[in-house]
Amino acid sequence: MTFVSRLALVVISAVIATVVAVAVICFAASERVNIEIERARVANLLTNLRTATEANLSIGLSLDQISPLQERIEREKAGDPSVLAIDVFNASGRTAYSTDRSVIGESVPPDWVKRLAGGGIWQTVERGDTVFGTHFENDLGVAGGISVTTSDRARVTRSESLGLSLVVLAAILAAGAGVAAGLAASAFGYVMSRPFDRAARILSGEVVNPSAEAALPQLAAEAHRSWIEAEARVDRGLSHLGALDDAA
């Protein structure tokens, strides 16, 4: 493999590796952004439901008396296809309101009740779906919790679509950049190796006019002339020795 070929291969490999690395970084950053957007959207929903629930509790209503809450959670679920279920339950874990009315009155998973003691929004995964939750309070403290079960299908579909687009784009960019890098490396190698090629041709005896601005071919031409002159001197010396030998 020639120097130019090796140089082109190294440059093309570096360019392709750079394009692939950038694509991977972009995909990872997009995944993080999608997850943060999903969490922020659900957190906003939980905060609004918690505020509405606590507002009703603050005027003396019990949790079972907040009937508009059922319509509210059903409306929220209908407006967001990624939301699979919304449940509102009391501090003992009994469901008071749910978008799945068949579970009203039933107990929620014990883990949800344990998480009421913590502050902020909690998150867990159940049967492949992500559950976000928070608690709400009344004058006596924690009065219950709200959970929102979401599907990851929409996010996964977006990620797969983005990944496919990035693969296609990276392949196109890698091909274009690889060709451009190969041509650039070949041109650079040709320019850099041309003086050495001319010098080699001159030293081998080929008739080449050295460029006036290229020092290496000129040195090669001078060295070649010196070799010819030295060979001529040697030939003359051998001729003189032969003549002396004949005279003797």
Sequence and secondary structure as in RCSB ss.txt:
>XXXX:A:sequence
MTFVSRLALVVISAVIATVVAVAVICFAASERVNIEIERARVANLLTNLRTATEANLSIGLSLDQISPLQERIER
EKAGDPSVLAIDVFNASGRTAYSTDRSVIGESVPPDWVKRLAGGGIWQTVERGDTVFGTHFENDLGVAGGISVTT
SDRARVTRSESLGLSLVVLAAILAAGAGVAAGLAASAFGYVMSRPFDRAARILSGEVVNPSAEAALPQLAAEAHR
SWIEAEARVDRGLSHLGALDDAA
>XXXX:A:secstr
  HHHHHHHHHHHHHHHHHHHHHHHHHHHHHHHHHHHHHHHHHHHHHHHHHHHHHHHHTT  GGG THHHHHHHH
HHHT TTEEEEEEEETTSBEEEESSGGGTTSB  HHHHHHTTS S EEEEETTEEEEEEEEEETTEEEEEEEEEE
 SHHHHHHHHHHHHHHHHHHHHHHHHHHHHHHHHHHHHHHHHHHHHHHHHHHHTT      TT HHHHHHHHHHH
HHHHHHHHHHHHHHHHHHHHHH 
